[in-house]
Amino acid sequence: MEGPLSVSGERVAGKVVVITGAGSGIGAATAQVLGGLGARVVLGARRGERAEEVAEGVRAGGGEAVALGVDVRRREDVREMVGAAVERFGGVDVLVANAGVMPVSAVDELRVDDWDAMVDTNLKGVLHGVAAALPVFREQGRGHFVHVASTAAHRVVPAQAVYSATKAAVRTFSEGLRQEAGERLRVTVVSPGFTATSFAEHVTSPAAREGLRALGEDVAMPPSAVAEAIAYAIGQPDGVDVGEIVVRPTAQG
């Protein structure tokens, strides 16, 4: 018998799920997992052609997928993405705010452009998603925000001060949103540990980049592990809100 917190493909099937940062890594894996469970996915990525490649894979497996070029730093892009989901599928059930960058470095390096990129993408990108989807959710009387944070929101280490600050802010904002949301809206934070994605490609500090690559090679888990956690939260019964899932490789300290 299915327990009250079991994953249910039946409760995922048919849902309209908007995913940012869906061109690779966790976003692409989430699209594949949810599409395989029968969700209708709307995929956004800064490089629209990469989102389209992921969408083609979902469609090849029998799922429904739409892809768009979306830069979450631009609120109008996110608003247009949510609007496209409503126009194509009649509504939005879930918004997965996954887009993020990680150009970490020691504070003394004063890479202020990188700081701005993390604030604008990791934090403001989440806020832009809420601003776009919340009116739709209120009108429908239902909806689910899934915000991808990080274990860096729980534990700060050298070179990740600004990155950790943005992810901790996502956790804090999400808890405030949950308290305001009411019983018809759900808010979930998923905090992954080291994951085998292209997280090092945006790092402009040579020392930080090499450190991340080495650590990733040693301990990183597959993006599908995070995607399964997201599917778990989405697949819960109405009235059950999974507040936060922390998922990390066992080798991560």
WOWONOR-V328701 format. One record per pair of residues at least 24 apart in sequence whose ideal C-beta (glycine too) atoms are under 7 Angstrom apart, sorted by the first residue. I is the first residue (numbers start at 1). J is the second residue. Records with the same first field share a line. If there is no record, write none. Layout:
# WOWONOR-V328701
I->J / J
This chain:
# WOWONOR-V328701
4->237 / 240
5->236
7->231 / 232 / 235
8->235
9->37 / 38
11->235 / 237
12->37 / 38 / 39 / 231 / 234 / 235
13->37 / 38 / 39
14->38
15->39 / 93 / 94 / 234
16->40 / 42 / 85 / 89 / 91 / 92 / 93
17->41 / 93 / 94 / 96
18->42 / 81 / 82 / 85 / 92 / 95 / 96
19->43 / 44 / 96 / 98
20->44 / 70 / 72 / 96 / 97 / 98 / 99 / 125 / 129
21->45 / 98 / 99 / 100
22->51 / 54
23->47 / 50 / 51 / 54
24->50 / 197 / 198
25->197 / 198 / 223
26->98 / 148 / 192 / 195 / 197 / 223 / 226 / 227
27->98
28->54
29->223 / 224 / 226 / 227
30->96 / 98 / 227 / 230
31->58 / 65
32->57 / 58
33->224 / 227 / 228 / 231
34->231
35->61 / 63 / 65
36->61 / 63
37->231
40->64 / 89
41->65
42->66 / 81 / 84 / 85
43->67
44->68 / 70 / 81
45->70
46->70 / 71
72->99 / 121 / 125 / 128 / 129
73->120 / 121 / 124 / 125
75->128 / 131
78->128 / 129 / 132
79->132
82->132 / 133 / 136
86->136
91->136 / 140
92->133 / 136 / 143
93->143 / 144
94->144 / 146 / 234
95->129 / 133 / 145
96->146 / 230
97->125 / 126 / 129 / 146 / 147 / 148
98->148
99->125
100->148
101->202
102->163 / 199 / 202 / 203
103->202 / 203 / 204
104->159 / 160 / 163 / 203 / 208
105->159 / 204 / 205 / 208
106->158 / 159
107->161
109->205
111->204 / 205
114->204
115->162
118->162 / 163 / 166
119->166
122->166 / 167 / 170
123->166 / 169 / 170
126->170 / 173
130->177
137->185
141->184
142->184
143->185
144->186 / 234
145->177 / 187
146->188 / 190 / 230 / 233 / 234
147->174 / 189
148->190 / 192
149->189 / 190 / 191
150->191 / 192
151->191 / 192 / 193 / 246 / 248
153->191
154->191
159->208
178->243
186->241
187->241
188->233 / 242 / 243 / 244
189->243 / 244
190->226 / 229 / 230 / 233 / 245
191->244 / 246
192->226 / 247 / 248
193->247 / 248 / 249 / 252
194->219 / 220 / 221 / 249 / 252
195->220 / 221 / 223 / 226
196->220 / 221 / 222 / 223
197->223
218->251
219->249 / 251 / 252
220->249
221->249
